[in-house]
Amino acid sequence: MSQSLDEALTYSRRWMDIIRQPSVTEEEGKQIIEESKRNFAEHFNQGWLDYRKSVTEAGDWAATEWTGEGAIFRDVLGREYIDCLGGYGLLDLGWAHPDVVANVRAQLNRTPMPSQELIDPLRGVLARLMALITPGDIKYSFFCASGTEAVEGAIKLAKMYTRKSGFIVALKAFHGKTMGSLSMMGKADYRQPPGTLYGGPIYHVPFGDADAVERQLDICAKVGIDIAAVLMEPIQGEAGAIVPPDDFWPRLREMTKQYGVLLIADEVQTGMGRTGKLWGVDHWDVQPDILAAAKSLGGGVMPVSAFCSTEEIWQVMMYPNPFIHTTTTGGGALACSAAIAAINVTLREKLWEQAAEKGNYLIPKLKALAARYSQFYDAHYDGDGITGRGLLIGMHFQDPEVGYKVAAGLFKRGVLVAGTLTSAHTIRIEPPLVITYEQIDTVLDHLEDALAAV
Ligand SMILES: Cc1ncc(COP(=O)(O)O)c(C=O)c1O
């Protein structure tokens, strides 16, 4: 495709007009769908359209998202869906939470991005709030935009502080897809195609197996391989909402101290209340040395992520070079204004308690359905195919084809769920924490219908 600046000028103008239009007609909606499909296929990723067919086709017109509030969103033709995916943990506060939107709007009119030289107050406010809400002695934070950047920062910080280069991570772990985070991932599908990744030693051990972690620490100590940190998700998300045994995190804490190794909690998905506590590690009162947060930290409105640590560890971020770690676009005023509101709403509404209560309501009902349709479910997972805590829930099927049909059946009935990125073996139920009990009941009814239809 050759360069065509005139076309780019008119095309961007056309979309500026559409974006500023308060609503669209049905005819315009259909045009937008066709245009979006063409744009995805020709300029973004045809594979996305093919892979997501089960959940994008709803009747004659592909579903193209447009608006939403709470746990409900609408496509461009006005069809309504209950969101049980929550943007993979992005939308704990629901779609377009009014307090977060109001904060961002107000800040937008003042100053959206920092000068990079003066002190931008909101960055300091958010850093203080993070110190107030994170466990233990965590006191300093760095802000960026994506979860993977937060994990990258955590890895770099652990390396700089310990002056060691090894990491122990978990099988099936998901930490993001830039090179450092990707190296820590526990899945060949994503690690293998790009070839050689992080240069230091990385050991993958089964998640939840404290003995395996201890054995690996012991082997490394005996052969003289220096380990900087153990990095894990408190409850594995992308692996399918896998909850470790209760002694796992306390033992990780104990053994990392014993071996002089840092403990990093990747709270990108579990953080901000998702699992029924404000942070996943709070289930076991564990205080990590470094914590990575993202997704719902931006209230589902702005991209914001953070890695946070103690004053002692943060010294290497401040001295001798305070610019050892920077980013121009991350942690700007709009992002911070969103996160400040997101923290306020999360605390005010005690969203983690809502997640715990709604999870306690939903999980037994999902288990009862799994018992009735046990021929479909994979009992290797918690004996009945249902795993998770709070509103981070996995339904594990024996056959991905069944998972695919259940996801498609739910979508046809107006409920969005999704597999774990490339597999429908596991379907995640991860709604906004503000989902109502009535909406949960509707989801359960539709799930039963979808299972019966399979
Ligand atoms: C635990 C965990 N860490 C890191 C990431 C990466 O976050 P992002 O997609 O924002 O880069 C994810 C994303 O799903 C995640 O679940």
The ligand as an SDF file (V2000), in Angstrom:
LIG
                    3D

 16 16  0  0  0  0  0  0  0  0999 V2000
   -0.8710  -11.7840   35.5930 C   0  0  0  0  0  0  0  0  0  0  0  0
   -0.6280  -10.9590   34.3800 C   0  0  0  0  0  0  0  0  0  0  0  0
    0.5340  -10.3100   34.2620 N   0  0  0  0  0  0  0  0  0  0  0  0
    0.7960   -9.5210   33.2030 C   0  0  0  0  0  0  0  0  0  0  0  0
   -0.1120   -9.3780   32.1830 C   0  0  0  0  0  0  0  0  0  0  0  0
    0.2030   -8.4970   31.0200 C   0  0  0  0  0  0  0  0  0  0  0  0
   -0.5680   -7.3520   31.0510 O   0  0  0  0  0  0  0  0  0  0  0  0
   -0.7810   -6.5000   29.7190 P   0  0  0  0  0  0  0  0  0  0  0  0
   -1.6360   -7.3190   28.8040 O   0  0  0  0  0  0  0  0  0  0  0  0
   -1.4290   -5.2380   30.1650 O   0  0  0  0  0  0  0  0  0  0  0  0
    0.5840   -6.2650   29.1390 O   0  0  0  0  0  0  0  0  0  0  0  0
   -1.3350  -10.0410   32.2730 C   0  0  0  0  0  0  0  0  0  0  0  0
   -2.3330   -9.9190   31.1920 C   0  0  0  0  0  0  0  0  0  0  0  0
   -3.2640  -10.6690   31.0750 O   0  0  0  0  0  0  0  0  0  0  0  0
   -1.6030  -10.8510   33.3900 C   0  0  0  0  0  0  0  0  0  0  0  0
   -2.7600  -11.5070   33.5150 O   0  0  0  0  0  0  0  0  0  0  0  0
  1  2  1  0
  2  3  1  0
  2 15  2  0
  3  4  2  0
  4  5  1  0
  5  6  1  0
  5 12  2  0
  6  7  1  0
  7  8  1  0
  8  9  2  0
  8 10  1  0
  8 11  1  0
 12 13  1  0
 12 15  1  0
 13 14  2  0
 15 16  1  0
M  END
$$$$
